[in-house]
Amino acid sequence: MNKYMGNKDRVLDSIYKEIVEFTGGDFQTLFDAFAGTNNVGKFFKQKGYRIIANDINDVSFVLGKAYIENNQYPAFKGLFSDVNDDFYSCRRLKQAVDSADFTSLMNKLVALNSQVFHPEHLTEDYDRIVMVLTYLSFLADRRDYSSDDGADFTITEENFIFRNYCEEGANSEYVNLVTWKSLKAQATALKKLIAKLEAAGPEEKAKIEKTVDEVTAYFESFGEKPFAMAKFTNGLSLIGSLCESEIVQQDAYVHAKLVGIYEKLLKLKNRNNHIGRRMFFTKEHGERIDLILNIILYWFRNRIISEQEYYYLLCSLLESVALFSNTSATYQAFYKTYRPNTLQEFRLVIPEVITSDREHLVYQQDTFNLIGEIDAASSVLYLDPPYNWRLYDSNYHLLNLIAKYHTIPDLTEYEKGIIGASGEYRLGKEYDYTNYNRRSTFEELLFQLVMKSNSDYIAISYSNSESNHNREAIEDSIQVISDFFQNPAHFSEFKVVNLNQIYNFESRKNQKKTPITELLFLAKKNN
């Protein structure tokens, strides 16, 4: 998954070369403590090393289960076993495989996945994977989970993604949260301002306060369904009438401030996109995502496929969602027109499994708690923490939703918390930056992680991207980290490497790609 902020795909060769050269190859395990896309772990796994991967994000955990923990292609024996012929989907899959045109569909899928196809994949299990992914991509329909009587698990929510994230979806209409927040703030300011009005008598004051209450009601309900610009317009009109009131005009201070509120809101109203509909996927893609998500969940809950097989299929779906979504990469916004990738036929990606005879571990825990609990002897601790102002959980909320879909107990209740243009679940959810995101605490927490680890070697990725706090502080951070690793009481060797200059991805509107430098700090601990 390359459409992910901070992924190290373009510098993997350099990271591997520098770590091996610094350690002399004297390690067996790479502990990737902030795994993200798992690209670094995948690269080192391919080179024969044991991998321990950890990340708190749901999508990273699923990718880790498929790419890191998994050592062989899943066999999907349950889908092709006569034991499960009572399930309509299993019967239909086998019938499809035996049909005349199925081979051409398989060839089509393989051709579209040419970047991960290698001759050594030509095994019976790989062939079955292509069959399953071909069926899900091009032939499956809702009968695959709705045609069985007496199944232990049934699908109750059929169109969740389409309903919330496609333009035609019933719940895809949104109100701009920035607009709503601004309206509520101005309503509060209006109340405070009118309280200072001294010229009005009791009767006139009560009349004005009633008007202010009406404005407040309009503005506070703006973000509640049914969404309507009339709420904004009506509230603004009432403020305009207050500006023209003789009583208000007699108080020069209140009148000037009130006119300021009116003009600020009028300027805000003239902007676009206060109310709209989410366009993360086309109708066809959203419906196919729902279909695949429900079928693989149905198979998993009814024990037709194993947990390993479920995570493999879920990984395939996530890779495809990232490939075909109508976004630049993150999921806080979407393009207002459908881009070429969204108009292609939706199909599943074939995740490449790296075969290995080592046991690899994947966790989804707070790194600070995990790092002291696992045995990471004879290892390299690789740290690429979220040392910037971006919240990965929020920016990739839609991928995380799909990754944890099977764990959500009540999708109807969950849907009530989906708000704003992003469609992120925010009901009762407080957002806060972790201490890795804070400039004042990033370095200290990083040093505590290093000292708590029992790894022999430390490798830290760091870049001078504007996302990483601010450019003015970057040089200071580099020096502070360098000074820490040059303490002979804790480290016997230290090196900082300037990796290739690359062009950074920026997801913010009108933000151009800028050249950044990737640094790699390397140190040997005195364990």
Secondary structure in CASP SS format (residue, H / E / C, confidence):
PFRMAT SS
TARGET T0000
AUTHOR 0000-0000-0000
METHOD secondary structure of the structure
MODEL  1
M C 1.00
N C 1.00
K C 1.00
Y C 1.00
M C 1.00
G C 1.00
N C 1.00
K C 1.00
D H 1.00
R H 1.00
V H 1.00
L H 1.00
D H 1.00
S H 1.00
I H 1.00
Y H 1.00
K H 1.00
E H 1.00
I H 1.00
V H 1.00
E H 1.00
F H 1.00
T H 1.00
G C 1.00
G C 1.00
D C 1.00
F C 1.00
Q C 1.00
T E 1.00
L E 1.00
F E 1.00
D E 1.00
A C 1.00
F C 1.00
A C 1.00
G C 1.00
T C 1.00
N C 1.00
N H 1.00
V H 1.00
G H 1.00
K H 1.00
F H 1.00
F H 1.00
K H 1.00
Q H 1.00
K C 1.00
G C 1.00
Y C 1.00
R E 1.00
I E 1.00
I E 1.00
A E 1.00
N E 1.00
D C 1.00
I C 1.00
N C 1.00
D H 1.00
V H 1.00
S H 1.00
F H 1.00
V H 1.00
L H 1.00
G H 1.00
K H 1.00
A H 1.00
Y H 1.00
I H 1.00
E H 1.00
N C 1.00
N C 1.00
Q C 1.00
Y C 1.00
P C 1.00
A C 1.00
F C 1.00
K H 1.00
G H 1.00
L H 1.00
F H 1.00
S C 1.00
D H 1.00
V H 1.00
N H 1.00
D C 1.00
D C 1.00
F C 1.00
Y H 1.00
S H 1.00
C H 1.00
R H 1.00
R H 1.00
L H 1.00
K H 1.00
Q H 1.00
A H 1.00
V H 1.00
D C 1.00
S C 1.00
A C 1.00
D C 1.00
F H 1.00
T H 1.00
S H 1.00
L H 1.00
M H 1.00
N H 1.00
K H 1.00
L H 1.00
V H 1.00
A H 1.00
L H 1.00
N C 1.00
S H 1.00
Q H 1.00
V H 1.00
F C 1.00
H C 1.00
P H 1.00
E H 1.00
H H 1.00
L C 1.00
T C 1.00
E H 1.00
D H 1.00
Y H 1.00
D H 1.00
R H 1.00
I H 1.00
V H 1.00
M H 1.00
V H 1.00
L H 1.00
T H 1.00
Y H 1.00
L H 1.00
S H 1.00
F H 1.00
L H 1.00
A C 1.00
D C 1.00
R C 1.00
R H 1.00
D H 1.00
Y H 1.00
S H 1.00
S C 1.00
D C 1.00
D C 1.00
G C 1.00
A C 1.00
D C 1.00
F C 1.00
T C 1.00
I C 1.00
T C 1.00
E C 1.00
E C 1.00
N C 1.00
F H 1.00
I H 1.00
F H 1.00
R H 1.00
N H 1.00
Y H 1.00
C E 1.00
E C 1.00
E C 1.00
G C 1.00
A C 1.00
N C 1.00
S C 1.00
E E 1.00
Y E 1.00
V E 1.00
N C 1.00
L H 1.00
V H 1.00
T H 1.00
W H 1.00
K H 1.00
S H 1.00
L H 1.00
K H 1.00
A H 1.00
Q H 1.00
A H 1.00
T H 1.00
A H 1.00
L H 1.00
K H 1.00
K H 1.00
L H 1.00
I H 1.00
A H 1.00
K C 1.00
L C 1.00
E C 1.00
A C 1.00
A C 1.00
G C 1.00
P H 1.00
E H 1.00
E H 1.00
K H 1.00
A H 1.00
K H 1.00
I H 1.00
E H 1.00
K H 1.00
T H 1.00
V H 1.00
D H 1.00
E H 1.00
V H 1.00
T H 1.00
A H 1.00
Y H 1.00
F H 1.00
E H 1.00
S C 1.00
F C 1.00
G C 1.00
E C 1.00
K C 1.00
P C 1.00
F C 1.00
A C 1.00
M H 1.00
A H 1.00
K H 1.00
F H 1.00
T H 1.00
N H 1.00
G H 1.00
L H 1.00
S H 1.00
L H 1.00
I H 1.00
G H 1.00
S H 1.00
L H 1.00
C H 1.00
E C 1.00
S C 1.00
E H 1.00
I H 1.00
V H 1.00
Q H 1.00
Q C 1.00
D C 1.00
A H 1.00
Y H 1.00
V H 1.00
H H 1.00
A H 1.00
K H 1.00
L H 1.00
V H 1.00
G H 1.00
I H 1.00
Y H 1.00
E H 1.00
K H 1.00
L H 1.00
L H 1.00
K H 1.00
L H 1.00
K H 1.00
N C 1.00
R C 1.00
N C 1.00
N C 1.00
H C 1.00
I E 1.00
G E 1.00
R E 1.00
R C 1.00
M C 1.00
F C 1.00
F E 1.00
T C 1.00
K H 1.00
E H 1.00
H H 1.00
G H 1.00
E H 1.00
R H 1.00
I H 1.00
D H 1.00
L H 1.00
I H 1.00
L H 1.00
N H 1.00
I H 1.00
I H 1.00
L H 1.00
Y H 1.00
W H 1.00
F H 1.00
R H 1.00
N C 1.00
R C 1.00
I C 1.00
I C 1.00
S C 1.00
E H 1.00
Q H 1.00
E H 1.00
Y H 1.00
Y H 1.00
Y H 1.00
L H 1.00
L H 1.00
C H 1.00
S H 1.00
L H 1.00
L H 1.00
E H 1.00
S H 1.00
V H 1.00
A H 1.00
L H 1.00
F H 1.00
S C 1.00
N C 1.00
T C 1.00
S C 1.00
A C 1.00
T C 1.00
Y C 1.00
Q C 1.00
A C 1.00
F C 1.00
Y C 1.00
K C 1.00
T C 1.00
Y C 1.00
R C 1.00
P H 1.00
N H 1.00
T H 1.00
L H 1.00
Q C 1.00
E C 1.00
F C 1.00
R C 1.00
L C 1.00
V C 1.00
I C 1.00
P C 1.00
E C 1.00
V C 1.00
I C 1.00
T C 1.00
S C 1.00
D C 1.00
R C 1.00
E C 1.00
H C 1.00
L E 1.00
V E 1.00
Y E 1.00
Q C 1.00
Q C 1.00
D C 1.00
T H 1.00
F H 1.00
N H 1.00
L H 1.00
I C 1.00
G C 1.00
E C 1.00
I C 1.00
D C 1.00
A C 1.00
A C 1.00
S C 1.00
S E 1.00
V E 1.00
L E 1.00
Y E 1.00
L E 1.00
D C 1.00
P C 1.00
P C 1.00
Y C 1.00
N C 1.00
W C 1.00
R C 1.00
L C 1.00
Y H 1.00
D H 1.00
S H 1.00
N H 1.00
Y C 1.00
H H 1.00
L H 1.00
L H 1.00
N H 1.00
L H 1.00
I H 1.00
A H 1.00
K C 1.00
Y H 1.00
H H 1.00
T H 1.00
I C 1.00
P C 1.00
D C 1.00
L H 1.00
T H 1.00
E H 1.00
Y H 1.00
E H 1.00
K H 1.00
G C 1.00
I E 1.00
I E 1.00
G C 1.00
A C 1.00
S C 1.00
G C 1.00
E E 1.00
Y E 1.00
R C 1.00
L C 1.00
G C 1.00
K C 1.00
E C 1.00
Y C 1.00
D C 1.00
Y C 1.00
T C 1.00
N C 1.00
Y C 1.00
N C 1.00
R C 1.00
R C 1.00
S C 1.00
T C 1.00
F H 1.00
E H 1.00
E H 1.00
L H 1.00
L H 1.00
F H 1.00
Q H 1.00
L H 1.00
V H 1.00
M H 1.00
K H 1.00
S C 1.00
N C 1.00
S C 1.00
D C 1.00
Y E 1.00
I E 1.00
A E 1.00
I E 1.00
S E 1.00
Y E 1.00
S E 1.00
N C 1.00
S C 1.00
E C 1.00
S C 1.00
N C 1.00
H C 1.00
N C 1.00
R H 1.00
E H 1.00
A H 1.00
I H 1.00
E H 1.00
D H 1.00
S H 1.00
I H 1.00
Q H 1.00
V H 1.00
I H 1.00
S H 1.00
D H 1.00
F H 1.00
F H 1.00
Q C 1.00
N C 1.00
P C 1.00
A C 1.00
H C 1.00
F E 1.00
S E 1.00
E E 1.00
F E 1.00
K E 1.00
V E 1.00
V E 1.00
N E 1.00
L E 1.00
N E 1.00
Q E 1.00
I E 1.00
Y E 1.00
N C 1.00
F C 1.00
E C 1.00
S C 1.00
R C 1.00
K C 1.00
N C 1.00
Q C 1.00
K C 1.00
K C 1.00
T C 1.00
P E 1.00
I E 1.00
T E 1.00
E E 1.00
L E 1.00
L E 1.00
F E 1.00
L E 1.00
A E 1.00
K E 1.00
K E 1.00
N C 1.00
N C 1.00
END
